[in-house]
């Protein structure tokens, strides 16, 4: 088990909430610690959460006071109050704050006395102290850098897919191992989507940074789409392995050469984005490698051998070729986006190799 930043920040938030609660002489500092455990993965989510928690705690405290003053604090009354609090939270779409609302309500209703209103204020303030402690810790300590996590998740996944593509097109791999790794690669792409959402939620406060980030988001979105198309191509090659073996030698060689060109271009683009490969001049003949027409023409020549036949081999080969062409088009689009990005933000992408692991 790895000690991530989020685990560490949760511990710090609990310590801070307990310290502040004792500092203001709160009679029940434990409630501040309970509220402090709700650390969010991004600062923006922390902001949204604290707004929701304030509303949820007000609801819990308000109905606790109303029920105690009007009916009392019998355990049946507490259960009835809990039902009402849950319904109100659901009606206001505050589903995530139900737990904390109930903690606030029960903590206030448990021991009413002569100074019940003052007691309720103390409990409510103590819980809010924990909520603010979690927000402060998330804001100050180890703010997450989801762009770095996103890029390396994409880069590592693309590198693994490309390795398998090179082996698959040469029929030099373990069939069962590839099947297992395809499942892992699907999960990696799902993780990319999560990191992308978290990075998208991070807020920029300067106009220049906002423009740069909006363009980066477009590039990263296309990187994910291209990685998914690369995985689709790999799955096709894996599924129709026997069909590839039956292809004429010249056609098979052409498919191999074209796919090698595509994946080499894909590798170069990933490095070009972070400035490790220079942007080629506009006059360079990069299109010679990505000759989709040649590949498609060869397929048309190949399919004439099966005219009038209901041969599944032909349809399976068509799926492979279509997948490769689709993959190449996504690479070309990624090339356009990265070139456009660097025309506005030359040498502004800086992603170090350290701290690849997520928190």
Secondary structure, DSSP 8 states (H G I E B T S, - for coil): ----HHHHHHHHHHHHHHHHHHHTT-TTTHHHHHHTT---SSHHHHHHHHHHHHHHHHHHHHHHHHHHHHT---HHHHHHHHHHHHHHHHHTT-GGGHHHHHHHHHHHHTT--TTHHHHHHHHHHHHHHHHHHHHHHHHHSS---HHHHHHHHHHHHHHHHHHHHHHHHTT-S-HHHHHHHHHHHHHHHHHHHHHHHHHHHS---SHHHHHHHHHHHHHHHHHHHHHHHHHHHHHHHHHTHHHHHTS-HHHHHHHHHHHHHHHHHHHHHHHHHTTSS----TT--GGGT--HHHHHHHHHHHHGGGTT---HHHHHHHHHHHHHHHHHHHHHHHHHHHHHHHHHSTT-----SS--S--
